[in-house]
């Protein structure tokens, strides 16, 4: 569970950073397309953050016998992981698209319209990088802890 809670704190810090950066763009570039893209990005992250906070709060508040506690932890972690994988199918490509658009809109003269090939290359490199990083993080923070919890539950149920 400690691995999952390390993920929680790192992910919470990342989400706060994303909200802060997007709000900075909203305030700084009020009225521009970058502002609208940033507001869309914020709206995309809110459902993930809400479910994220609820699931990890439930995990922290779980109580009962050892068997019940481990069973609750397994169910909550597995439930959040399923949600996370589904949500990321939409969130990651859209957030990468928004990030690419905002960067090109703010710092590249002419934006994505002036350099569509550069924007596409940036988008795809960013997307592939995010997918690779997410897969590694999922294995470390979810797949391994869930398999360990499953082994513990199997041992407890066998006894």
C-alpha positions, -999 to +999 in steps of 0.1 A: +000+000+000+029+023+006+037+023-032+001+033-040+002+061-014+035+073-029+016+074-062-012+094-045+011+121-032+031+124-065-001+125-085-017+150-062+013+173-066+012+169-104-025+177-105-019+208-084+008+218-108-014+212-138-042+233-123-018+261-114-002+262-149-035+261-167-049+289-144-018+309-150-025+307-187-062+316-182-053+347-162-022+358-183-038+352-217-074+362-210-094+364-242-070+343-263-075+308-276-049+296-251-072+307-223-101+287-237-079+256-242-067+259-207-102+261-193-111+230-213-080+213-198-091+222-163-125+208-169-110+176-182-090+171-150-117+179-124-136+145-127-103+126-124-093+146-093-127+141-076-126+103-081-089+102-072-095+120-039-126+099-030-109+066-036-077+073-018-096+089+011-116+056+013-084+036+013-069+057+041-101+053+062-105+015+057-108-004+089-118-038+103-101-072+106-069-079+087-088-099+061-115-072+057-090-044+056-069-061+029-100-070+009-112-033+011-078-020+000-077-044-029-112-035-041-107+002-038-073+001-055-086-021-083-117+001-087-096+033-090-071+016-114-100+005-137-113+041-137-079+055-142-071+033-172-105+042-189-102+079-181-067+081-194-078+068-228-095+102-232-075+124-208-040+118-221-046+125-258-068+155-251-044+169-225-015+164-248-034+181-276-043+210-253-007+213-241+007+213-276-018+239-287-012+262-258+026+260-262+024+268-299-002+295-294+018+313-267+054+308-278+055+300-315+048+329-339+018+320-360+009+291-337+001+256-349-013+271-381+021+283-391+039+251-382+014+222-385+042+196-390+061+208-359+029+207-339+021+172-350+056+160-342+055+177-308+021+162-301+030+126-311+064+127-292+046+140-261+018+115-264+042+085-268+063+098-239+032+101-217+020+066-226+054+051-218+056+070-185+020+061-175+025+024-183+057+023-162+039+041-133+008+018-136+030-013-133+049+001-103+020+017-084-010-006-094-001-039-110+025-049-085+006-038-054-026-054-066-008-087-073+008-086-038-026-078-022-042-107-042-015-131-029-021-120+007-059-124+002-054-159-013-032-168+017-058-155+042-087-173+024-067-205+022-061-206+060 
